[in-house]
Amino acid sequence: MSLTLLSAPDVIARYDTFDTVVDARSESEYALDHLPGALNWPTLHDEERKAIGTLYKQVNAFEAKKRGAALAARNIACHIEQHMLEKPKDWAPLAYCWRGGKRSGSLALVLDQIGFRVSLIEGGYKAFRAAMLEDLAARAQALAFEVVCGTTGSGKTRLLHSLAQTGAQVLDLEELAKHRSSVLGGIPGVPQPSQKSFDTLVWAKIRAFDPARTVYVESESKKVGNVAIHPVLVNAMRKSPCVHIDLSLDERVELLMEDYAFFVEHPQQFCSRLDALTAQRGKSVIEEWKKSVMNGDLADVVRALLADHYDPVYLQSMQRNFQGFATARTFVLADRQWGAMQSVAHAIQGYQETPGAS
């Protein structure tokens, strides 16, 4: 027998040593969240799991187990035929299910009898998630962040991309959350991950960072759209040094028109999003903005949104929440174009002096 039962902390410590990570849960469980890089080989598919659960409640556990075993055996056979016939004898997978280990245990038992070196997570996904959140917190506290600050439309995300291209360590929380972190920040047609999935994506990203090197991150609030940033990570960011980027109002308007091109092409959708600001700006202001948008004056509305709403809110938030904002290094962007972003990305890291930097 070469079947190994590992605690969740042991799995985290050895995560990169497994040849394959196998999620034996159903498709919907996997979609909600799964371990980084895990492949979904369900021991019971969604409808099968539902049917066995009903049988368990309405008939008895023995009948449910018999039928469940038959379904599991057929599914495991299919996985072997589809995925494992070409695997070498020293293939060493990690398998898990939800908590009890029956589904992953059934798969692992067969693989072990074949001769593969199989490991199981004790306590399954539930135990792994608890250990992962603890590890995420510990890693966040150990990292040296530098927070990129700047008013809405100043190019913070573009700068992060430029920093990443220079080889800097970048944590782009908006990319992981699939949201631009504002009332208007939802990306049309792109759903946000679940909270559990977002946590796992963040953990997978930061575990690859070198604690001896700076990690650049945007000045986010506690939530990015509908998902919350781990509170330890939020606290670490808010205690970190800041860099402040400055871009002219005209360039910021043009940048937002480019980055939010969907709303330029679908002004009615933009008007629908404006309703979310009614409580702050008042119904009459929102209605005027909507009229302007439908008359083709979207740029004027974006300018008003920046000057009258986003800029004052941003300044208050930065002064209240980010300790390093008052002493932030400031870099003035010549324009919104890639060349200017690259120049400032280099200057932030000390590669060269940039006009306007202080």
Contacts in CASP RR format, 6 or more apart in sequence:
PFRMAT RR
TARGET T0000
AUTHOR 0000-0000-0000
METHOD contacts of the structure
MODEL  1
MSLTLLSAPDVIARYDTFDTVVDARSESEYALDHLPGALNWPTLHDEERK
AIGTLYKQVNAFEAKKRGAALAARNIACHIEQHMLEKPKDWAPLAYCWRG
GKRSGSLALVLDQIGFRVSLIEGGYKAFRAAMLEDLAARAQALAFEVVCG
TTGSGKTRLLHSLAQTGAQVLDLEELAKHRSSVLGGIPGVPQPSQKSFDT
LVWAKIRAFDPARTVYVESESKKVGNVAIHPVLVNAMRKSPCVHIDLSLD
ERVELLMEDYAFFVEHPQQFCSRLDALTAQRGKSVIEEWKKSVMNGDLAD
VVRALLADHYDPVYLQSMQRNFQGFATARTFVLADRQWGAMQSVAHAIQG
YQETPGAS
1 112 0 8 1.000
2 112 0 8 1.000
2 115 0 8 1.000
2 116 0 8 1.000
2 117 0 8 1.000
2 118 0 8 1.000
3 108 0 8 1.000
3 109 0 8 1.000
3 112 0 8 1.000
3 118 0 8 1.000
3 119 0 8 1.000
3 120 0 8 1.000
4 117 0 8 1.000
4 118 0 8 1.000
4 119 0 8 1.000
4 120 0 8 1.000
5 119 0 8 1.000
5 120 0 8 1.000
5 122 0 8 1.000
6 14 0 8 1.000
6 94 0 8 1.000
6 119 0 8 1.000
6 120 0 8 1.000
6 121 0 8 1.000
6 122 0 8 1.000
7 121 0 8 1.000
7 122 0 8 1.000
7 127 0 8 1.000
7 131 0 8 1.000
8 121 0 8 1.000
8 122 0 8 1.000
8 123 0 8 1.000
8 124 0 8 1.000
8 127 0 8 1.000
8 128 0 8 1.000
8 130 0 8 1.000
8 131 0 8 1.000
8 132 0 8 1.000
9 131 0 8 1.000
9 135 0 8 1.000
11 94 0 8 1.000
11 119 0 8 1.000
11 121 0 8 1.000
11 128 0 8 1.000
11 131 0 8 1.000
12 128 0 8 1.000
12 131 0 8 1.000
12 132 0 8 1.000
12 135 0 8 1.000
15 36 0 8 1.000
15 207 0 8 1.000
17 92 0 8 1.000
18 92 0 8 1.000
18 93 0 8 1.000
18 94 0 8 1.000
18 119 0 8 1.000
19 91 0 8 1.000
19 92 0 8 1.000
19 93 0 8 1.000
20 39 0 8 1.000
20 91 0 8 1.000
20 93 0 8 1.000
20 94 0 8 1.000
21 35 0 8 1.000
21 36 0 8 1.000
21 37 0 8 1.000
21 38 0 8 1.000
21 39 0 8 1.000
21 93 0 8 1.000
21 94 0 8 1.000
21 95 0 8 1.000
21 96 0 8 1.000
22 38 0 8 1.000
22 39 0 8 1.000
22 41 0 8 1.000
22 93 0 8 1.000
22 94 0 8 1.000
22 95 0 8 1.000
22 96 0 8 1.000
22 104 0 8 1.000
22 107 0 8 1.000
23 29 0 8 1.000
23 30 0 8 1.000
23 34 0 8 1.000
23 35 0 8 1.000
23 38 0 8 1.000
23 39 0 8 1.000
23 40 0 8 1.000
23 41 0 8 1.000
23 96 0 8 1.000
23 97 0 8 1.000
23 125 0 8 1.000
24 41 0 8 1.000
24 42 0 8 1.000
24 43 0 8 1.000
24 95 0 8 1.000
24 96 0 8 1.000
24 97 0 8 1.000
24 103 0 8 1.000
24 104 0 8 1.000
24 105 0 8 1.000
24 106 0 8 1.000
24 107 0 8 1.000
25 34 0 8 1.000
25 40 0 8 1.000
25 42 0 8 1.000
25 43 0 8 1.000
25 96 0 8 1.000
25 97 0 8 1.000
25 98 0 8 1.000
25 103 0 8 1.000
25 125 0 8 1.000
26 42 0 8 1.000
26 44 0 8 1.000
26 45 0 8 1.000
26 46 0 8 1.000
26 48 0 8 1.000
26 49 0 8 1.000
27 40 0 8 1.000
27 42 0 8 1.000
27 45 0 8 1.000
27 46 0 8 1.000
28 46 0 8 1.000
29 98 0 8 1.000
29 125 0 8 1.000
30 38 0 8 1.000
30 40 0 8 1.000
30 42 0 8 1.000
32 194 0 8 1.000
32 196 0 8 1.000
32 197 0 8 1.000
33 125 0 8 1.000
33 129 0 8 1.000
33 193 0 8 1.000
33 194 0 8 1.000
33 196 0 8 1.000
33 197 0 8 1.000
33 199 0 8 1.000
33 200 0 8 1.000
34 40 0 8 1.000
34 125 0 8 1.000
34 197 0 8 1.000
34 200 0 8 1.000
35 96 0 8 1.000
35 125 0 8 1.000
35 128 0 8 1.000
35 200 0 8 1.000
36 200 0 8 1.000
36 201 0 8 1.000
36 203 0 8 1.000
36 204 0 8 1.000
39 83 0 8 1.000
41 79 0 8 1.000
41 83 0 8 1.000
41 107 0 8 1.000
42 75 0 8 1.000
42 103 0 8 1.000
43 72 0 8 1.000
43 75 0 8 1.000
43 76 0 8 1.000
43 97 0 8 1.000
43 103 0 8 1.000
43 104 0 8 1.000
43 106 0 8 1.000
43 107 0 8 1.000
44 52 0 8 1.000
44 68 0 8 1.000
44 71 0 8 1.000
44 72 0 8 1.000
44 75 0 8 1.000
44 103 0 8 1.000
45 75 0 8 1.000
48 68 0 8 1.000
48 71 0 8 1.000
48 75 0 8 1.000
51 67 0 8 1.000
52 64 0 8 1.000
52 67 0 8 1.000
52 68 0 8 1.000
52 71 0 8 1.000
53 64 0 8 1.000
55 63 0 8 1.000
55 64 0 8 1.000
55 67 0 8 1.000
56 64 0 8 1.000
69 106 0 8 1.000
72 103 0 8 1.000
72 106 0 8 1.000
72 107 0 8 1.000
73 106 0 8 1.000
76 106 0 8 1.000
76 107 0 8 1.000
76 110 0 8 1.000
79 107 0 8 1.000
80 110 0 8 1.000
80 114 0 8 1.000
84 91 0 8 1.000
84 111 0 8 1.000
84 114 0 8 1.000
84 116 0 8 1.000
87 116 0 8 1.000
89 115 0 8 1.000
89 116 0 8 1.000
90 117 0 8 1.000
91 116 0 8 1.000
91 117 0 8 1.000
92 116 0 8 1.000
92 117 0 8 1.000
92 118 0 8 1.000
92 119 0 8 1.000
93 111 0 8 1.000
93 116 0 8 1.000
93 118 0 8 1.000
93 119 0 8 1.000
94 118 0 8 1.000
94 119 0 8 1.000
94 120 0 8 1.000
94 121 0 8 1.000
95 104 0 8 1.000
95 105 0 8 1.000
95 107 0 8 1.000
95 108 0 8 1.000
95 111 0 8 1.000
95 118 0 8 1.000
95 119 0 8 1.000
95 120 0 8 1.000
95 121 0 8 1.000
96 104 0 8 1.000
96 120 0 8 1.000
96 121 0 8 1.000
96 123 0 8 1.000
96 124 0 8 1.000
96 125 0 8 1.000
96 128 0 8 1.000
97 103 0 8 1.000
97 104 0 8 1.000
97 105 0 8 1.000
97 124 0 8 1.000
97 125 0 8 1.000
98 124 0 8 1.000
98 125 0 8 1.000
98 126 0 8 1.000
99 123 0 8 1.000
99 124 0 8 1.000
99 125 0 8 1.000
99 126 0 8 1.000
99 127 0 8 1.000
100 123 0 8 1.000
100 124 0 8 1.000
101 120 0 8 1.000
101 123 0 8 1.000
101 124 0 8 1.000
104 120 0 8 1.000
104 121 0 8 1.000
104 124 0 8 1.000
105 120 0 8 1.000
108 118 0 8 1.000
108 120 0 8 1.000
111 118 0 8 1.000
112 118 0 8 1.000
121 127 0 8 1.000
121 128 0 8 1.000
129 196 0 8 1.000
129 199 0 8 1.000
129 200 0 8 1.000
132 199 0 8 1.000
132 200 0 8 1.000
132 203 0 8 1.000
133 199 0 8 1.000
133 203 0 8 1.000
133 230 0 8 1.000
135 203 0 8 1.000
135 207 0 8 1.000
136 199 0 8 1.000
136 202 0 8 1.000
136 203 0 8 1.000
136 206 0 8 1.000
136 230 0 8 1.000
136 232 0 8 1.000
136 233 0 8 1.000
137 230 0 8 1.000
137 232 0 8 1.000
137 233 0 8 1.000
139 203 0 8 1.000
139 206 0 8 1.000
139 207 0 8 1.000
139 209 0 8 1.000
139 211 0 8 1.000
140 206 0 8 1.000
140 230 0 8 1.000
140 232 0 8 1.000
140 233 0 8 1.000
140 236 0 8 1.000
141 232 0 8 1.000
141 236 0 8 1.000
142 211 0 8 1.000
143 206 0 8 1.000
143 209 0 8 1.000
143 211 0 8 1.000
143 215 0 8 1.000
143 236 0 8 1.000
144 211 0 8 1.000
144 212 0 8 1.000
144 213 0 8 1.000
144 214 0 8 1.000
144 215 0 8 1.000
144 240 0 8 1.000
145 171 0 8 1.000
145 214 0 8 1.000
145 215 0 8 1.000
145 216 0 8 1.000
145 217 0 8 1.000
145 236 0 8 1.000
145 237 0 8 1.000
145 240 0 8 1.000
145 241 0 8 1.000
146 214 0 8 1.000
146 215 0 8 1.000
146 216 0 8 1.000
146 217 0 8 1.000
146 240 0 8 1.000
146 241 0 8 1.000
146 242 0 8 1.000
146 243 0 8 1.000
146 348 0 8 1.000
147 216 0 8 1.000
147 217 0 8 1.000
147 218 0 8 1.000
147 219 0 8 1.000
147 237 0 8 1.000
147 240 0 8 1.000
147 241 0 8 1.000
147 242 0 8 1.000
147 243 0 8 1.000
147 322 0 8 1.000
147 324 0 8 1.000
148 156 0 8 1.000
148 159 0 8 1.000
148 160 0 8 1.000
148 216 0 8 1.000
148 217 0 8 1.000
148 218 0 8 1.000
148 219 0 8 1.000
148 242 0 8 1.000
148 243 0 8 1.000
148 245 0 8 1.000
149 156 0 8 1.000
149 219 0 8 1.000
149 242 0 8 1.000
149 243 0 8 1.000
149 244 0 8 1.000
149 245 0 8 1.000
149 318 0 8 1.000
149 322 0 8 1.000
149 325 0 8 1.000
149 328 0 8 1.000
150 156 0 8 1.000
150 219 0 8 1.000
150 244 0 8 1.000
150 245 0 8 1.000
150 246 0 8 1.000
150 314 0 8 1.000
150 318 0 8 1.000
151 247 0 8 1.000
151 252 0 8 1.000
151 306 0 8 1.000
151 310 0 8 1.000
151 311 0 8 1.000
151 314 0 8 1.000
151 315 0 8 1.000
152 182 0 8 1.000
152 252 0 8 1.000
152 256 0 8 1.000
152 306 0 8 1.000
152 310 0 8 1.000
152 311 0 8 1.000
152 314 0 8 1.000
153 247 0 8 1.000
153 252 0 8 1.000
153 255 0 8 1.000
153 256 0 8 1.000
153 259 0 8 1.000
153 306 0 8 1.000
154 245 0 8 1.000
154 246 0 8 1.000
154 247 0 8 1.000
154 252 0 8 1.000
154 255 0 8 1.000
154 333 0 8 1.000
155 245 0 8 1.000
155 247 0 8 1.000
155 252 0 8 1.000
155 255 0 8 1.000
155 333 0 8 1.000
155 336 0 8 1.000
155 341 0 8 1.000
156 218 0 8 1.000
156 219 0 8 1.000
156 245 0 8 1.000
157 172 0 8 1.000
157 174 0 8 1.000
157 175 0 8 1.000
157 180 0 8 1.000
157 218 0 8 1.000
157 259 0 8 1.000
158 255 0 8 1.000
158 336 0 8 1.000
158 338 0 8 1.000
158 341 0 8 1.000
159 245 0 8 1.000
159 341 0 8 1.000
159 344 0 8 1.000
159 345 0 8 1.000
160 170 0 8 1.000
160 172 0 8 1.000
160 216 0 8 1.000
160 217 0 8 1.000
160 218 0 8 1.000
161 170 0 8 1.000
161 172 0 8 1.000
161 341 0 8 1.000
162 338 0 8 1.000
162 341 0 8 1.000
162 342 0 8 1.000
162 344 0 8 1.000
162 345 0 8 1.000
163 170 0 8 1.000
163 216 0 8 1.000
163 345 0 8 1.000
163 348 0 8 1.000
163 349 0 8 1.000
164 170 0 8 1.000
164 172 0 8 1.000
165 342 0 8 1.000
165 345 0 8 1.000
166 342 0 8 1.000
166 345 0 8 1.000
166 346 0 8 1.000
166 349 0 8 1.000
166 351 0 8 1.000
168 214 0 8 1.000
168 216 0 8 1.000
168 345 0 8 1.000
168 349 0 8 1.000
169 209 0 8 1.000
169 210 0 8 1.000
169 213 0 8 1.000
169 214 0 8 1.000
169 215 0 8 1.000
169 216 0 8 1.000
170 215 0 8 1.000
170 216 0 8 1.000
170 217 0 8 1.000
171 202 0 8 1.000
171 205 0 8 1.000
171 206 0 8 1.000
171 209 0 8 1.000
171 215 0 8 1.000
171 216 0 8 1.000
171 217 0 8 1.000
172 217 0 8 1.000
172 218 0 8 1.000
173 181 0 8 1.000
173 202 0 8 1.000
173 217 0 8 1.000
173 218 0 8 1.000
173 220 0 8 1.000
173 224 0 8 1.000
173 229 0 8 1.000
174 180 0 8 1.000
174 181 0 8 1.000
174 218 0 8 1.000
174 220 0 8 1.000
174 224 0 8 1.000
176 193 0 8 1.000
176 198 0 8 1.000
176 201 0 8 1.000
176 202 0 8 1.000
176 205 0 8 1.000
177 192 0 8 1.000
177 193 0 8 1.000
177 198 0 8 1.000
177 224 0 8 1.000
177 225 0 8 1.000
177 227 0 8 1.000
178 186 0 8 1.000
178 187 0 8 1.000
178 190 0 8 1.000
178 191 0 8 1.000
178 192 0 8 1.000
178 193 0 8 1.000
179 185 0 8 1.000
179 186 0 8 1.000
179 187 0 8 1.000
179 192 0 8 1.000
179 224 0 8 1.000
179 225 0 8 1.000
179 226 0 8 1.000
179 227 0 8 1.000
180 186 0 8 1.000
180 187 0 8 1.000
180 259 0 8 1.000
181 218 0 8 1.000
181 220 0 8 1.000
181 221 0 8 1.000
181 224 0 8 1.000
181 225 0 8 1.000
182 310 0 8 1.000
183 273 0 8 1.000
183 276 0 8 1.000
183 277 0 8 1.000
184 260 0 8 1.000
184 263 0 8 1.000
184 270 0 8 1.000
184 273 0 8 1.000
184 274 0 8 1.000
184 276 0 8 1.000
185 225 0 8 1.000
186 192 0 8 1.000
186 225 0 8 1.000
188 262 0 8 1.000
188 266 0 8 1.000
188 269 0 8 1.000
192 198 0 8 1.000
192 225 0 8 1.000
192 226 0 8 1.000
192 227 0 8 1.000
193 201 0 8 1.000
193 227 0 8 1.000
194 227 0 8 1.000
195 226 0 8 1.000
195 227 0 8 1.000
195 228 0 8 1.000
198 227 0 8 1.000
199 230 0 8 1.000
202 229 0 8 1.000
202 230 0 8 1.000
202 233 0 8 1.000
206 215 0 8 1.000
206 233 0 8 1.000
209 215 0 8 1.000
214 349 0 8 1.000
216 348 0 8 1.000
217 237 0 8 1.000
219 237 0 8 1.000
219 242 0 8 1.000
219 318 0 8 1.000
219 322 0 8 1.000
219 325 0 8 1.000
220 229 0 8 1.000
220 234 0 8 1.000
220 237 0 8 1.000
221 317 0 8 1.000
221 321 0 8 1.000
222 228 0 8 1.000
222 229 0 8 1.000
222 231 0 8 1.000
222 234 0 8 1.000
223 229 0 8 1.000
237 322 0 8 1.000
238 321 0 8 1.000
238 322 0 8 1.000
238 323 0 8 1.000
239 323 0 8 1.000
240 323 0 8 1.000
240 324 0 8 1.000
241 324 0 8 1.000
241 327 0 8 1.000
241 328 0 8 1.000
242 322 0 8 1.000
242 324 0 8 1.000
242 325 0 8 1.000
242 327 0 8 1.000
242 328 0 8 1.000
242 329 0 8 1.000
243 328 0 8 1.000
243 329 0 8 1.000
243 330 0 8 1.000
243 331 0 8 1.000
243 348 0 8 1.000
244 325 0 8 1.000
244 328 0 8 1.000
244 329 0 8 1.000
244 330 0 8 1.000
244 331 0 8 1.000
245 330 0 8 1.000
245 331 0 8 1.000
245 332 0 8 1.000
245 333 0 8 1.000
245 344 0 8 1.000
246 330 0 8 1.000
246 331 0 8 1.000
246 332 0 8 1.000
246 333 0 8 1.000
247 255 0 8 1.000
247 332 0 8 1.000
247 333 0 8 1.000
247 335 0 8 1.000
247 336 0 8 1.000
249 303 0 8 1.000
249 306 0 8 1.000
249 307 0 8 1.000
251 333 0 8 1.000
251 335 0 8 1.000
251 336 0 8 1.000
252 306 0 8 1.000
252 336 0 8 1.000
253 299 0 8 1.000
253 302 0 8 1.000
253 303 0 8 1.000
253 306 0 8 1.000
254 336 0 8 1.000
255 336 0 8 1.000
256 302 0 8 1.000
256 306 0 8 1.000
257 264 0 8 1.000
257 298 0 8 1.000
257 299 0 8 1.000
257 302 0 8 1.000
258 336 0 8 1.000
260 270 0 8 1.000
262 269 0 8 1.000
263 269 0 8 1.000
263 270 0 8 1.000
263 273 0 8 1.000
263 298 0 8 1.000
264 298 0 8 1.000
267 293 0 8 1.000
267 294 0 8 1.000
267 296 0 8 1.000
267 298 0 8 1.000
268 294 0 8 1.000
270 293 0 8 1.000
270 298 0 8 1.000
271 290 0 8 1.000
271 293 0 8 1.000
271 294 0 8 1.000
274 286 0 8 1.000
274 289 0 8 1.000
274 290 0 8 1.000
274 293 0 8 1.000
275 286 0 8 1.000
277 286 0 8 1.000
277 309 0 8 1.000
278 286 0 8 1.000
280 309 0 8 1.000
281 308 0 8 1.000
281 309 0 8 1.000
289 301 0 8 1.000
289 304 0 8 1.000
289 305 0 8 1.000
292 298 0 8 1.000
292 300 0 8 1.000
292 301 0 8 1.000
293 301 0 8 1.000
318 325 0 8 1.000
319 325 0 8 1.000
319 326 0 8 1.000
329 348 0 8 1.000
329 357 0 8 1.000
329 358 0 8 1.000
330 357 0 8 1.000
330 358 0 8 1.000
331 344 0 8 1.000
331 347 0 8 1.000
331 348 0 8 1.000
331 354 0 8 1.000
331 356 0 8 1.000
331 357 0 8 1.000
332 355 0 8 1.000
332 356 0 8 1.000
332 357 0 8 1.000
333 340 0 8 1.000
333 341 0 8 1.000
333 344 0 8 1.000
334 340 0 8 1.000
334 343 0 8 1.000
334 355 0 8 1.000
343 352 0 8 1.000
343 354 0 8 1.000
344 354 0 8 1.000
344 357 0 8 1.000
346 352 0 8 1.000
346 354 0 8 1.000
347 353 0 8 1.000
347 354 0 8 1.000
347 357 0 8 1.000
END
